[in-house]
Amino acid sequence: MRVRGALTLGLVLLALPALAQFDRGQVSGFVRDEQGGFVPGATVKVTNQQTRLEHTYTTDNSGYYIAPALLPGVYEVAVELSGFKKFVKTSVKVDATSKVQVDATLSPGGMQEAVTVVGEATPLQSSTAQVSKTIEAKAITELMLNGRNPINLAMLKPGVRAGAFNTFQPDSLTDGGFSINGSRGDENLVTIDGGIATRTRSAGSMIGTVNVDTVQEMQVLTASYLPEYGRSSGGQIRFVTKGGGREFRADVFEFYRNESLDANSWSRNSSPLPEQNSQPAPYTFHQFGYDIGGPIPGKFNANRDKLFFFWAQEWIHNPRTGTNTGTVPTAAMRNGDFSELLSASNPFYGRQVIIRDPSTGQPFPNNVIPRDRLSPNGLGLLNSYPAATPGFQRGTANWIGTSPNPRDTRKDTLRLDWVPNGSNAISIRGSLFHWTSVDAFRGTFPLARTDWSRPNESASVSWTSTLSPRFINEANFGFSRDRVYIEVFRGTDVFERSKYGINYPYIFPDSKLIPDKIPTISIAGLTEVDGGPYPAFSQGPIWTLSDNLTHIRGRHSLKAGVFLEYSGEDDMDQINVQAQPGDTNNQNGRFEFTDSRGAGAGNAIANTALGLFTNYGEIGAKSRTSWRALALDLFVQDSWKVRSNLTLEGGLRWSLWPPWHAQLNNIAMFDPAFYNPSVAAVIDPRTGAVIGGDRLNGIVLPGDGFPSEAQGKIEAAGNPDYQRLFHGLPRGFSETHYTTFEPRVGMAYQLNPKTVVRLGGGIFHTRVLLNDSTLLGGNPPIQFKVGVTNGVVDQPAGTQRQSFAFPMTMQDLQFKHPTAYDWSASFQRELPFDVAVDVTYVGRMGLHLQRERNINQLQPGTLPSTVNVNALRPYRGFGIIRLSENAGRSIYHGLQIGLERRFRGGLGFGAAYTFSKLRDNATSKRDIMFNAYDDRGYWGISDNDRTHVINFHYLYELPFWRNQDTVLKKVLGGWQISGVSYFQSGRPFSIWRGDDIAGVGETTAQPWNLVGDPQVSNPQFSQGVSKDQNFWFNPAAFAAPTAGTFGNAGRNILRSPWFTNHDIALFKNVAIGGKRRLQLRAEFFNFVNHPNLGDPNNSTGGGTTSSTNGGVNIDPKSASFGRVLIKTSERNVQLGVKFSF
């Protein structure tokens, strides 16, 4: 009832006469006479120079005025009063979320006389404490963007970091994955014209990639922002689209690239195959389109000041060929012959490996498994790997392959702006985005390749009403929907398991969407074969409605608002697409083979040949879950101009975010409160099969029962035995929190006209989106899934049909919202030549961060045992039970220095440096604690920590012959150069491995022991085990821990190589006549062709095991342990032409 009452209040507030919030800015200032006295009663007119929309205000008794709720743009500020000359300031740039101070000094004289000045190129932030950065249209369109995806530009601002800068991603739907002042990527928010553009099914991707030619500016809010901005505890990236003006403007463009323009990649250069080492992978890239904007003609718009439009379309045609490398079994291994591992110089392990007979514990003669002991399906799994590439060996990698990757994108954007009168303005923006692609690889290999189709849409409507000179109302409506159709590419037969002789019987044989599809195969020492979680479908609608009211009261700018969001996801994809230890991402099954398997051969590859798996998981019939939630936010804030040089800000936001629920109650989870040990499942101690007891003991369903609409749609709704699993629990299982308050305060003090000091702080919360890791709609009895431990591949469930333990997930019952306390102090100084320097300290403490813990983990030292692990677990009848708990924490301290000159007079540039330290005990929601009973070993340097991040960018129009009034000047003049240089510390990494040395019954990565100094005097690149002794760190510093214990090597104690990148572009602008201009562009990404050691985009996480992190081999059992064996970042070239008229 409390939820219903609060939401009813929100609906009543929304009934105010006015409608997702187009971001706006503000102009304010003091009017004085020449003696410094305040001038009351002066008329201030603030006019948009593009649309000529005029707003009129009057100064108060202290000579102060405020012009709020201005759409971003360039304005003219005019001040008039009888007996004084008219004061005019032009080119006043008002950014979204900005507060620009424009003071005026009136001189005696007639109003027909005017004193005109030009606005500053880089104004100080003297009227707000929030830490924010603006990327204006000139930088967005004229700086080279690799793939013309503007999201990358956020990395040019202090406090913002991600992986490699300016990665080629023209159609990527990523939201950048930024860590902003220590935030996680899923704690940030992306908006377009105020409308939410972050996908509902967990953060990480956007509704659609933004067309760079539609963006007027991009705001990056990083810290201490006001209560009107909510839903995130990290940063906010807010795009503002272009609108039409009084003049018609249009652009037509084409950008082109192919392999003949590029340098070959390092991995292809190292291939023994001539078709790879002689040239880059073939591809063609066309990015073309147009935009047009202006007034809509008609009698109602005779003065071109009422109705404007902006329309843009863009297409991307990008057929590519991908190249990958991996570690695959040799031809001999596929026949059970492991004699090559007897050599201490073998490239797989760099030491002698003995294959032992599981039945006797003695070595197989010559490391060869007898033919009659080999598993037909185990050999089939090994044969599903591509054959090794003759002559290719790079560390452990012995395969290099290529695969086609066709990609096509279309973007449509329409914006309408209507100004019916001087008191009202309405803006409407709609966008369509459709992307299709077939991935070159699924994981590493081109087997079960993913076939994508994503037709997404979004729209925003905003109505701004000046109710009186002191009251302004902003009503906003937003809608977005992401739709994802995912198939397995059927153009070849390489995804079919029968092709490799794999025919083991399924545990759920009647429910497979593609019965003849390979399983996922995870073998320690080899690269994983990912059969993938598809086919699948999901779509997520987001409806938002908000209303903000601004009241100008003296020197106070009071603002209050309400925000209502109804959103969710229709999900036929209740599978964790990143398979977790002991679990599966694949309806057709997932096998894990480890060296440490009990009653095994001592080696994972040999165990595969024998058919002896450590874990096997399989999913039954897929279930569709329709998630929904209705959320309400209220805020109130005040910006008080205490004195002409002092602004105080403060306010409060309150959020009511009930947990997501399934409309048909078709979600389930494990709850220890309902587990009864007296009726626990009885486990066969030898096989792990369930032979008695209550299979559903501890499983709960939400609410009081299935609604009537579930009958015939949800199979479980027709089974009366499941009614006992309803206990009147909340429909979303977790608590609803009614006290989510966010107080925020700030101060801006202008020491002198060129110096400002700002302080700010506050509490911020993240609205957790649908967790695509735990996925409660994928639990039994809604969607059945089983896990088998220490079984045989040829008969995963045994020779007779048996039941096995359920792998389960669980959601934190309290589920506190992820919270951040942040505080900032900054010093901003205007330097000569329109340059501003900003020195800022930002601190941030994160609490209640998402992470995972296996509550069904054994105590350390329980294994090895002759008893099956599932017979020893605390909650019998279940395998791993992954609890998604909001229990992580983090602490960040950062010094940030920014230098900026906005473009003026042919020159603009900026520099940003961040020196920071970030520590946490979980970096992502998929991080699984290796010790479920003690998380102290997980506290350390965060995966997101980068000590130093430095970048420079510039845009310069060469000074000769800019005025192209002759043919010669047209040929020789009009040149423009721009560039970005970017430097970033390496990512931290740990020396952990997925062998269960601690004996806790799972393959989550566990730390090894640190027994020496891991540093080397000269860390450098290695050509390979047989070619040099070059190491990035000292491999002898690590040793396997004692059985039954966790190692002592701390988390993230080492770092991968630095990332460096230099981009440059040369433009030729040709004035054709009038406003017509032709621009020719040549853009060079990594123009010096500098190879980066390792791979800054490569990472491990979530407790999973990988052989590399940041391109460094971190597998202590690998022959390449401690080496960097790869290089990335070859030069790419893009040519472009753009005609503007």
GUBANU-556346 format. One record per residue (C-alpha): residue in three letters; x negated, y, z. Coordinates in steps of 0.1 Angstrom, whole numbers, plus 2048, in hexadecimal, padded with zeros to 3 digits. Example, Ala and Ser with C-alpha at 12.3 -4.5 7.8 and 13.67 -1.06 7.14 Angstrom:
<sites>
ala7857D384E ser7777F5847 
</sites>
This chain:
<sites>
met800800800 arg7E3818807 val7D68137E4 arg7F88197D5 gly7FD8387EA ala7DC8477E0 leu7E183F7BB thr80484F7BD leu7F486E7CA gly7DC86E7AD leu7F986C794 val80B8897A5 leu7EC89E7A3 leu7E989577E ala80B8A3778 leu7FC8C677B pro8038DA75B ala7E68D3747 leu7CB8A6736 ala78988472F gln7778A3737 phe7648B571B asp7458C172D arg7438E6732 gly72C90173E gln72E922750 val72294674C ser72095E76A gly70E97C775 phe70D99F785 val7139C0774 arg6FF9DD782 asp6F8A01779 glu6D5A0E773 gln6D0A16798 gly6D89F27A1 gly6FB9F87AE phe7169DE7A7 val7309E878D pro7539DC794 gly76F9DB77B ala7599D675C thr7679C2740 val7539A3736 lys75A992715 val74A97070F thr74D9656EB asn7439456DA gln72E94F6BD gln7389326A7 thr75E9336AC arg7629576B8 leu77894B6D4 glu7779676EE his77C965714 thr781985728 tyr77898B74D thr7759A8765 thr75A9AD77F asp7649AD7A3 asn75B9C77BE ser7389B97BF gly7349BC79A tyr735996796 tyr74798177B ile74A95C773 ala75394E751 pro75A929758 ala76490B743 leu752916723 leu74D8FC708 pro7278F7701 gly71B90F6E6 val70A9316E0 tyr71C94F6EE glu71C9756ED val72198770E ala72E9AA70C val7349C2729 glu7489E2726 leu7529FE73E ser75CA22736 gly73FA3A73B phe725A1F733 lys715A12714 lys7219F0709 phe70A9D3714 val7079B66FC lys6F2996701 thr6F297E6E4 ser6E695A6DF val6EF950702 lys6EC92A702 val706919718 asp6FF8F471C ala7178DA729 thr7168D9750 ser7008F9750 lys704919764 val6F5936751 gln6EF957762 val6F397674C asp6EF997760 ala6F59B874F thr6E89DB756 leu6FE9F7749 ser6F0A1873D pro703A3973C gly712A4171A gly72FA3A704 met73EA176FE gln738A1B6D9 glu713A1A6E1 ala7059F76E7 val6E69E86F8 thr6E09C66E9 val6C89AB6F6 val6C29876EC gly6C696A704 glu6A9957712 ala69E9386FF thr69892571F pro6AD93373B leu6A692B760 gln6BF917773 ser6C593278D ser6EA92A794 thr6EA90579B ala6D78EB7B0 gln6DD8CD79A val6C08BD788 ser6C98BB764 lys6B98BE742 thr6C78C8721 ile6BD8BA6FF glu6CB8D36E5 ala6D68CD6C2 lys6B58D96B2 ala6A18BF6C5 ile6BB8A46BE thr6BB8A9699 glu6988B4692 leu68389E6A9 met67D87C699 leu6938616A7 asn68A83D69F gly6AB831691 arg6BC853698 asn6CA8476B9 pro6CB8666D0 ile6CD8526F1 asn6A784F6EE leu6A28746F4 ala6AB871719 met68986371E leu679884716 lys685892738 pro67488F759 gly681873770 val68E85E753 arg67D83E747 ala68581E735 gly670806720 ala65E810700 phe6668336F4 asn6778386D3 thr67C8136CB phe68D80E6AA gln6B18086B3 pro6C881A69A asp6E78056A3 ser6DF7FA6C6 leu6FB7FE6DF thr6E48006FD asp6EA81C715 gly6C4820717 gly6BF80A736 phe6B0829747 ser6A382B76A ile6AB84F773 asn69A85A793 gly69983679F ser6BB82B794 arg6C380B784 gly6D080B760 asp6F380076B glu6F581E784 asn6F5837767 leu712844753 val71584E72E thr731865722 ile73B874701 asp74E895705 gly75488A728 gly76486971E ile75484A72D ala73E838713 thr73081D729 arg73E7FA723 thr7547EB73F arg7457C873E ser7287D3753 ala7127F174C gly6F77EE732 ser7087F5711 met71D811702 ile73E8126EF gly72B81D6D0 thr70B82C6C5 val70D8526C1 asn70986169F val6EC8796A4 asp6FB89268B thr71A8966A0 val7078A06C0 gln7068C46CA glu6F28BE6EA met6EA8A3703 gln6EA8A9728 val6D6893740 leu6E1897765 thr6C688777A ala6CC89279E ser6E08A87B6 tyr6FD8AD79E leu71E8BB7A9 pro73C8A67B5 glu74F8AC794 tyr738891785 gly73F86F793 arg74084A78D ser71A84678E ser6FF8477A9 gly6E384A78F gly6E1862772 gln6FA86D758 ile6F4871733 arg70F887725 phe71288C6FF val7258AB6F2 thr7318A86CE lys7308C46B4 gly74F8D76AA gly7578EB68C gly75391168A arg75F92F675 glu749925658 phe749905644 arg7298F164A ala7208CF63C asp7038B663A val6FC898624 phe6DF88262D glu6CC861626 phe6B085163A tyr69D83562C arg68281C636 asn6747FB62A glu6577E4631 ser6407F4617 leu63F81462C asp63680264D ala6177F265C asn6197CD662 ser6207C2685 trp6047B469A ser61579269E arg61978E678 asn5F5798672 ser5EB77B689 ser5FF762675 pro5ED749660 leu60874B646 pro600763629 glu62476E624 gln62377B648 asn5FF78864D ser5FF79B62C gln61D7B2631 pro6387BC64A ala6587A964B pro66E7B362E tyr68B7CA635 thr69F7E8628 phe6AE80363D his6C781D631 gln6D8835649 phe6EE84E636 gly70C86363B tyr71A88663C asp72B89F653 ile7418BD64D gly7508D7664 gly7628F8663 pro784908666 ile7A38F765A pro7B290E640 gly7D691B641 lys7EB939649 phe7EA93166E asn7C493266D ala7BF950656 asn7A495F66D arg79393D670 asp79593F696 lys7B192669F leu7AA903692 phe7898F368A phe77E8D0680 phe75E8BC67F trp75D89A66C ala73F883669 gln73886065B glu71884C65C trp70F82A64F ile6F1813656 his6E87F763F asn6CB7E464F pro6C37C1642 arg6A37B7655 thr68D79965B gly68279267E thr661782689 asn65D76E6AA thr6437586BA gly64873C6D4 thr63A71D6E4 val6486FD6D6 pro63F6D86DB thr6256C96C3 ala62E6AD6AB ala61E6946C2 met63169F6E1 arg65269A6CD asn6486756CC gly63E6726F1 asp6196766EA phe60968E703 ser5E56836FF glu5DB6A66F4 leu5E26B2717 leu5C569D724 ser5AE6B7716 ala5A76D372F ser5A66EB712 asn5C96E4706 pro5DB7046FC phe5FA6FD711 tyr5EB6FC734 gly5C6701731 arg5C06E3748 gln5C56BE747 val5E96B274D ile5F068E756 ile61267F74C arg61D666766 asp63664A764 pro65365477A ser65A630784 thr637629791 gly62664B796 gln60963F781 pro5FC650762 phe609645740 pro5EB63672D asn5DB652717 asn5F9668721 val60F657708 ile63264E713 pro63C62B706 arg65662C6EA asp6706196FE arg66E63271A leu676650705 ser699660706 pro6A96646E4 asn6BB6846EF gly69C690700 leu68968D6E0 gly6A669E6CE leu6A26BC6E6 leu67D6BE6DD asn6856BB6B8 ser69D6D86BA tyr67F6EE6BD pro6706FB69C ala6506E9692 ala6306FA69C thr620711682 pro600701674 gly5E271667D phe5F472E694 gln5EA7306B9 arg5EE74F6CE gly5EA7466F2 thr60472A6F7 ala6197366DA asn61571E6BD trp6337286A8 ile63A747694 gly65A74B67F thr67076366D ser696766669 pro6AE77E658 asn6C079866D pro6DB7AA658 arg6EB7C866A asp7057E165F thr7147FE671 arg72F81866A lys736837680 asp75484F67C thr75886E691 leu77488968F arg7778A76A6 leu7928C16A5 asp7928E26B9 trp7B28F76BC val7B49196CC pro7D99226CB asn7D39426DF gly7B99526F5 ser7C493E713 asn7C491B706 ala7AB9056F3 ile7B18E06EA ser7968C96DE ile79B8A66D0 arg77F88D6C7 gly78286A6B9 ser7668526B0 leu76583069F phe7478196A0 his7457F768E trp7257E268F thr71F7C0680 ser7007AC682 val6F1789682 asp6D478769A ala6B377A68C phe6AE7646AB arg6C27586C9 gly6A775C6E3 thr6877536D1 phe69273B6B6 pro6AA73E698 leu6C27236A2 ala6E372D6B2 arg6E17506A4 thr6FB7696B0 asp714777697 trp7227996A4 ser73F7B069C arg7457CE6B2 pro7617E66A6 asn7628006C2 glu7758206C6 ser77783E6DE ala78A85F6E0 ser78C87D6F6 val7A68996F9 ser7A08B970D trp7B78D7714 thr7A98F5725 ser7C290F732 thr7BA931740 leu7D8934757 ser7CC956764 pro7AB968765 arg7A4955785 phe7B393277D ile7A691B762 asn7B38F875D glu7A28DC74A ala7B88BE741 asn7A88A0731 phe7B187E723 gly799863717 phe79B841708 ser7818286FD arg7808036F4 asp7647EC6EC arg76C7CC6D9 val7537B16D5 tyr7577936BF ile73A77B6C1 glu73575B6AD val7197436A5 phe70B748682 arg71772B66D gly70373264D thr6EA716656 asp6EB6F5669 val6CE6FC681 phe6E670269E glu6F56DF69B arg6E96C76B5 ser6EF6A969F lys6D46B5688 tyr6BA6AC6A2 gly6C968C6AE ile6D969B6CD asn6F96886D6 tyr6FB6866FC pro71F684708 tyr72E6A4715 ile73D6A5737 phe75A6BA729 pro75D6AB706 asp77F6B96FC ser7796DE701 lys75B6E86EB leu7617056D3 ile7446F86BE pro73F6D46C8 asp7206D06B2 lys70B6EB6C1 ile6E96E96D2 pro6E66EC6F7 thr6CF705708 ile6AE6F5710 ser69770372A ile6766F072D ala65A6FE743 gly63B70472D leu65070970D thr665726700 glu68A721708 val6A27166EC asp6C172B6F2 gly6E171B6E5 gly6F373A6F0 pro714740702 tyr7297466E2 pro7437476D2 ala7537626E8 phe7697806E7 ser76E79E6FE gln77D7C16FD gly77E7DC717 pro7977F9717 ile79081872C trp7AB832731 thr7A3852744 leu7B887074F ser7AA88E762 asp7B38B176B asn79C8CC779 leu7A68EE786 thr78D90A78A his7959287A1 ile77F9477A0 arg7819587C2 gly7699747C6 arg7469657C4 his7549427C8 ser75A92B7AB leu7719107BB lys7798F17A7 ala78E8D37AF gly7988B579A val7A7893798 phe79A876782 leu7AE85777B glu7A0839768 tyr7B281975D ser79A80074E gly7917DC74B glu7857C0734 asp7977A5721 asp77C78B723 met77976A711 asp75476B71B gln753760740 ile73075373C asn710763748 val6FE769727 gln6DD76873A ala6DC745747 gln6D274376C pro6BE72777D gly6D4709782 asp6F071776D thr6F9718749 asn70273372F asn70C719715 gln72D706713 asn7196EA702 gly7026E771F arg6E16F372D phe6C46DD737 glu6A76E874E phe6876D374E thr66D6DB768 asp64A6CE772 ser6566C8796 arg6746B278F gly6776967A8 ala67067379A gly66268477B ala642683766 gly6336A2775 asn6376B6755 ala6566C7748 ile6506BE723 ala64969972B asn668699741 thr67C6A5723 ala66E68870D leu678670729 gly69B68172B leu69668B750 phe6A66AD756 thr6A56C2776 asn6C66D3771 tyr6E26D0758 gly7006E7756 glu71F6E573F ile73E6FA73B gly7616EE734 ala77D700722 lys778725721 ser79073C733 arg79C75F729 thr79C778746 ser7AD79A743 trp79D7B075D arg7AC7D1768 ala7A87EC782 leu7B780F789 ala79F828799 leu7A484A7A7 asp78B8667AE leu7918897BE phe7788A57C2 val7758C87CF gln7578DF7CC asp74C9037D0 ser7309177C0 trp72B9367D5 lys7169537C9 val70B95F7EC arg6F59797DE ser6E99827BB asn6CB96B7C0 leu6DB9507D6 thr6F49357CC leu70191B7E3 glu7148FC7D6 gly7268E27E8 gly7438CA7E5 leu7528A87EC arg75D88B7D5 trp77386E7E1 ser77684E7CD leu78F8327CF trp7828147BA pro7957F47C1 pro7837D57B6 trp78A7C8793 his7A57AD793 ala7B2794779 gln7D579C76D leu7DF77776E asn7CB77078E asn7B575877A ile79575D78C ala7857487A7 met7687477BE phe7587357DC asp7607437FE pro74E73481C ala76A73E833 phe781724822 tyr767708820 asn7706EB838 pro7526D483F ser76A6B984B val7786B4828 ala7576BC815 ala7506AA7F5 val73E6897F9 ile71E6887E3 asp70D6697D6 pro6EA66E7E5 arg6DA65D7C6 thr6EC66E7A9 gly6FB68D7B8 ala71D6837AB val73C68D7BF ile74C66C7CC gly7656797E5 gly7726967FA asp7836B67EF arg7746C27CE leu7846E57D3 asn77A6EA7F7 gly77070E7FB ile77D71B7D9 val7967377DC leu7AD7497C4 pro7B976D7C8 gly7DB7787D3 asp7F87617DB gly7FC74E7BB phe7FB74F795 pro814768787 ser82F75A771 glu81E768752 ala801750758 gln816731751 gly80C72372F lys7EE73B72D ile7D972F749 glu7D470974C ala7CE70B771 ala7F071C777 gly8016FC76E asn7F06E7788 pro8026E87AA asp7E36DB7BC tyr7D26FD7B7 gln7EE7107CA arg7DB7077EA leu7BE71D7DF phe7D273D7E3 his7CE74D805 gly7DC770800 leu7BA77D7F9 pro7B679F7E7 arg7BB79B7C1 gly7977A67BC phe78B7927DA ser7777AE7E9 glu7817CB800 thr78E7EC7F3 his77A809802 tyr78E82880B thr77283D819 thr75B8427FB phe752866800 glu7378797EE pro72C89A7FE arg7148AE7E9 val7028CF7F0 gly6EA8E57DD met6D89077DD ala6C891C7C2 tyr6B393A7CE gln6A49527B5 leu68495F7C4 asn67F9787A8 pro68C97B784 lys673960779 thr673947796 val68F9317A4 val68E9187C1 arg6A98FD7C2 leu6B38E47DD gly6CD8C97DB gly6D98A87E9 gly6F78927EC ile70686F7ED phe70F85D7CC his72083C7C5 thr7228257A7 arg74281579C val7377F1796 leu7437E5775 leu74D7C276D asn7307AC778 asp72579775A ser70F781770 thr727772789 leu746772772 leu76176578A gly77775C76D gly75E741764 asn76272D784 pro77670E78A pro79370778A ile797723771 gln77A71A75B phe7696F9765 lys7436F6766 val72D6DB775 gly7096D877E val6F66B777F thr6D46B5790 asn6B869C788 gly6CA68976D val6C467974B val6CA68B72A asp6D966E718 gln6F466B732 pro6F668C746 ala71468075A gly70765C75D thr71363D74C gln73564075C arg74A65F75C gln74467277D ser74A69378D phe72D6AA796 ala7276C97AB phe7366EA7A0 pro71D70779B met7317247A9 thr72F74A7AC met73C7607C7 gln7427857CB asp7387997EA leu75779B800 gln74E7BE80D phe7417C97EB lys7357EC7F6 his7308047DA pro70C8087D0 thr7028297E0 ala6E68427DB tyr6DB85E7F2 asp6C78767DE trp6B58977E5 ser6A18AF7D0 ala68D8CE7D2 ser6818E17B3 phe66D9007AA gln674910788 arg65F92C779 glu66293F759 leu641942747 pro63795872A phe64294F706 asp665943711 val656925724 ala665918745 val65390075C asp6678EB775 val6568D8792 thr66F8C17A4 tyr66D8A87C0 val68988E7C0 gly68F8747DB arg6A98587D9 met6B383C7F0 gly6CA8217E1 leu6DF80A7F7 his6F87EE7F1 leu6E87E57D0 gln6F37C67BD arg6DE7A77BE glu6E47817C1 arg6DD7667DA asn6E37417DA ile6F673A7FA asn6F47157F3 gln6CE7147F4 leu6BC6FA808 gln6A4703824 pro680705819 gly66F6E381A thr68E6CE816 leu6826C07F5 pro6736AA7E8 ser68B6907F4 thr69966F7E7 val6BC67D7EC asn6CB6927D0 val6C96B77D7 asn6EF6BC7D5 ala6F46A37F2 leu6DE6BA808 arg6ED6DC801 pro7006EF81C tyr7206EF808 arg7246CD7FA gly7366C97D9 phe7266E87CB gly7056EF7BA ile6F67117BA ile70F72B7C8 arg70374D7BC leu7107697D2 ser71178B7C2 glu70A7A07E0 asn7067C67E4 ala6E97C47FC gly6CB7D27E9 arg6BA7F27F1 ser6A08097E1 ile68C8287E8 tyr67E8417CE his66785F7D0 gly65E8727B1 leu64B8927A8 gln65789F787 ile6488BB772 gly6598C9753 leu64E8E373B glu6668EF721 arg66A909706 arg68B9076F3 phe68990C6CE arg6869306C4 gly6719426AB gly66792269A leu6599116B9 gly6678FA6D3 phe6548E16EA gly6568CF70B ala6428B9722 ala64C8A373E tyr638891759 thr64687A774 phe63186C790 ser6468547A5 lys6498357BA leu66781F7BB arg66B8017D3 asp6887EA7D8 asn6937C67E1 ala6A67C07C0 thr6A47D379F ser6C37C578E lys6E37B3796 arg6D4793788 asp6B77927A0 ile6BA7737B4 met6A97717D6 phe6907547D5 asn69674F7FB ala6BB752802 tyr6B5754828 asp69B770829 asp69778C80F arg67879C81D gly66278C803 tyr67679E7E8 trp66E7C27F4 gly6547D27DF ile64D7E87C1 ser66C7E87AB asp66D7DA788 asn6787FD77D asp65980E78C arg642821774 thr629836787 his62184E76B val63785974E ile62B875738 asn638882717 phe6348A0700 his64B8AB6E4 tyr64A8C86CC leu65C8D86AE tyr64A8F269A glu65390467A leu63290D669 pro630933668 phe628939644 trp64394162A arg66193963F asn67495362B gln67694060A asp67E95C5F2 thr6689515D5 val6639305C3 leu64092E5D0 lys64B9335F4 lys6659185F0 val64A9005E5 leu6309095FE gly64591561C gly660906632 trp64A8EC643 gln6528DF665 ile6418C667C ser64E8B469B gly6418996B1 val6428866D1 ser6268756E5 tyr63085E701 phe61C84D71C gln629835737 ser61A81F752 gly61D7FA74E arg63A7E675D pro6337D477E phe6357AE780 ser632791798 ile62176F797 trp63F75979D arg64A73878D gly66A72378C asp65C70379A asp66D6FB7BA ile64E6F87CF ala6617057EE gly6796E87EB val6996FD7ED gly6AB6EC7D0 glu6AB7067B4 thr695713799 thr6967387A1 ala67374679D gln65E7437BD pro63E7557C6 trp61C7457C5 asn60074B7DE leu5E87687DA val5C675A7E4 gly5AE7747D6 asp5AB7967C5 pro5C27967A7 gln5B17B4797 val5967B277C ser57C7CC775 asn5857D0750 pro5A97C4748 gln5AB7C0722 phe5BC7AE705 ser5B47896FF gln5B17796DD gly5B97576EC val5AE73C704 ser59472E6EC lys58674F6E1 asp57E764700 gln581768725 asn594789725 phe5AE78C741 trp5C77A674B phe5C679976F asn5B277F782 pro5C575D77E ala5AE74D799 ala5BE7647B3 phe5DE74F7B3 ala5E572C7BE ala6037167C3 pro6117187E6 thr6136FB7FE ala6316E47F7 gly64F6EF80B thr64571480D phe6487347FA gly6297457ED asn61B7657FB ala6167787DB gly62B7977DE arg6437A47C5 asn6367BA7A8 ile6127BC7B4 leu6047BF791 arg60B7D4772 ser60C7CF74D pro5FA7E7735 trp60480B72F phe61B814713 thr6108306FB asn62183D6DC his61D85A6C4 asp6388656AB ile635881692 ala64B88F676 leu6468A6659 phe6648B964B lys6678CE62C asn6838E762C val68D8F660B ala6A591460A ile6BA90F5EB gly6CF92E5EE gly6E993C606 lys6ED923623 arg6E290660E arg6C38F461A leu6B28D4610 gln69D8C262A leu6848A7621 arg67789263E ala65A87A644 glu65A86B666 phe63E855674 phe644840693 asn6248366A5 phe613849689 val5F0840695 asn5FA81B694 his5EE8176B8 pro5F47F46C4 asn6027F16E8 leu5F57D46FB gly6117BD707 asp6357C6702 pro6457E2717 asn6687D470F asn6617B171B ser66B7A973E thr67678F756 gly690792770 gly6AE783782 gly698769792 thr692757771 thr67174A765 ser65F757747 ser63C75273B thr637777734 asn63F799743 gly6367B9731 gly6237A2719 val60C794735 asn60C76F73A ile61876975E asp61D74375D pro603735775 lys605713764 ser5FF721741 ala5DD720730 ser5E1745729 phe5E974F74D gly5DC772754 arg5D777C72F val5E7796718 leu5EA7856F6 ile60179B6E3 lys6027BE6D5 thr6217D26CA ser6297F36BA glu6207F5696 arg624815681 asn64681A671 val64F835657 gln67184464F leu67985B632 gly697871632 val6A988C61E lys6C58A362B phe6D88BD618 ser6EA8D862C phe7038F161E 
</sites>
